[in-house]
Amino acid sequence: MSTKTGQSHSTRSVDDLVKALGMEGISKSQVSWLCGEIDERVGAFLTRPIEDDWPDVWLDATYMKVGRDYHIVSVAVIVAVGVNTDGRAKCSA
């Protein structure tokens, strides 16, 4: 679902995803509400401050096919794994 952030949300594609997850269908108003909730949470995650020192960081990336403006395109998914000075690891994509 997070791949839909910043893109138009097709009711049919969200309905198909909901059914694939084993749930009943979803209405247009539910799609609008659900996508708004997801967009808000993803936005908060992307703009959160990074606290503490993270001297060790590893980056990796892969490409995924996603729908954007009624076309299938490849987008990079970048994964960062950091270890802070206390030895705690955190992953962010």
C-alpha distance (Angstrom), angle and dihedral (degrees) to the residues before:
residue distance angle dihedral
M1 . . .
S2 3.77 . .
T3 3.80 89.3 .
K4 3.78 86.0 70.5
T5 3.80 93.3 63.7
G6 3.79 111.7 120.9
Q7 3.78 91.9 9.8
S8 3.77 134.1 96.3
H9 3.78 112.0 -87.0
S10 3.78 116.4 -131.9
T11 3.80 111.2 -149.5
R12 3.78 89.1 -148.0
S13 3.81 94.6 51.7
V14 3.82 92.0 48.0
D15 3.81 90.2 45.5
D16 3.83 89.6 51.2
L17 3.80 90.3 49.6
V18 3.81 92.2 49.4
K19 3.82 90.6 50.4
A20 3.82 90.9 47.5
L21 3.81 87.4 55.6
G22 3.82 88.3 57.6
M23 3.79 98.7 -103.8
E24 3.80 132.0 119.6
G25 3.80 122.4 -92.1
I26 3.79 122.3 -74.6
S27 3.82 132.2 -130.3
K28 3.80 126.9 -128.2
S29 3.80 91.6 -106.1
Q30 3.81 90.9 50.0
V31 3.83 90.3 50.4
S32 3.79 90.3 51.3
W33 3.81 92.6 48.6
L34 3.82 93.7 44.0
C35 3.80 94.6 48.7
G36 3.80 91.0 46.4
E37 3.81 90.2 52.9
I38 3.80 92.1 47.9
D39 3.81 93.2 46.4
E40 3.82 90.1 51.1
R41 3.81 93.1 50.1
V42 3.81 94.2 44.9
G43 3.81 89.9 48.5
A44 3.81 91.1 51.9
F45 3.81 90.5 48.6
L46 3.81 93.4 49.5
T47 3.81 94.2 48.6
R48 3.82 98.6 42.6
P49 3.80 116.9 122.2
I50 3.78 118.7 -107.3
E51 3.78 107.3 -127.9
D52 3.81 130.0 -164.5
D53 3.78 127.4 20.2
W54 3.81 117.5 -63.4
P55 3.83 105.2 -170.6
D56 3.82 94.4 168.0
V57 3.80 118.1 55.9
W58 3.80 128.5 164.1
L59 3.79 123.0 -166.6
D60 3.79 129.2 -161.1
A61 3.78 133.4 166.3
T62 3.75 141.7 -164.2
Y63 3.78 134.0 179.6
M64 3.79 126.1 -117.7
K65 3.79 131.4 -172.3
V66 3.81 112.6 -120.6
G67 3.78 136.4 169.1
R68 3.80 114.5 -106.8
D69 3.80 125.5 167.8
Y70 3.80 90.9 -13.5
H71 3.83 92.7 -53.4
I72 3.79 132.6 99.9
V73 3.82 110.3 -121.4
S74 3.80 136.7 170.4
V75 3.79 116.1 -112.5
A76 3.78 128.6 -175.8
V77 3.78 118.6 -117.3
I78 3.78 109.0 -158.3
V79 3.78 119.3 -160.5
A80 3.80 121.0 -162.8
V81 3.79 122.6 -168.2
G82 3.78 117.7 -171.3
V83 3.78 134.0 -177.4
N84 3.79 117.2 -154.5
T85 3.81 127.3 -147.8
D86 3.83 90.2 -90.3
G87 3.83 90.7 57.5
R88 3.80 93.7 -108.2
A89 3.82 114.4 143.5
K90 3.79 125.7 -146.3
C91 3.78 129.7 -174.2
S92 3.79 126.2 -154.1
A93 3.79 129.0 179.5
